[in-house]
Amino acid sequence: METSPDATPDLVTSARDLRWELLFEQSPLSIQVFAPDGRTIRFNPAWENLFGLTREEAYVLNVLKAPDLIASGAIHHIRKAF
């Protein structure tokens, strides 16, 4: 999606936002977005299909407090991403 040099900043921003939304929602790859405290704040349909959680279950998920990740030791690697 190209924008002309004459495009207003609002038009450019809305085109950029639309591209991001389409990429996020239509991606065949699962995408999960976290808040700095580890809470899930957003995920795409591919993520829902992969993990099979309901929206309610997904939004209470906190990757920094997940017992299975803590027990396995994976939490040390995950914390580095935060």
N, C-alpha and C positions, 0 to 999 in steps of 0.2 A: 504494500500500500504506500504509494508515493504521495508526498504533499508538495504543493507548489511553494516557491519561495515567497509568494504573497500570502500564504496561509497565516491566519492569526494564531497567536500562541495557544488559545483555547482549542482551536481546531486541531492543531498538532498534538496537543496533550490528549484530546479525546480519541484521536486516531491511534496514538500510542497505547492508551488504556484499552481500546478495543482489541488491538493486536495481542496484548498480554492476556486479556480475558479469553480470547479464542484459543490461544496457545495453551493456557492453563486448563481450560475446560475440555478441550478436544484431544489433549495429549494422550497417547496410548501408554505413556509412562506414568506411574503413580507419583503424585506430588503431594507433599504434606508440608505445611508452613507452621512454624512454632513461634510462640511468644518467647521473650527472653527468659521467662521463668519455666519454660518447658511445656506449657499448655499448648494443645493443638488449637490453632485459630482458623485454619483453612485446609481443605483437601479437595482433590478433584475426583471425578467419577471413577477413574482408573484405580485410585487408591481405595475407594469404597469397594470396588469389585475385588481387589486383591485381598483386603483384610476382612471383608464381610461384616463390618461393624455397622450398627445403626448410627445415625447422626448424633443421637444423644450419647451413645457410648464413646464415639470418637471425640466429642467435645470435652468430655471429662478426662480423657487420656492425657497424662503428663509424662512425657518421655524421661524426665529427670527423676521421677518417683516410681517408675514401673518396677515392681518387685522382680520380675523375670530378668530384666536388664541389669539390675543391681546384683542379683544372685549369680548371674553368668560372668560378671566382671566387665561386660560390654559398656557399662555406664561410664567407665573411665575414658573410653574413646569418644563416647557421645558428648560428655562434658567439654571436651576440647573444641567441639563445634560451636559451643555457646560462649 
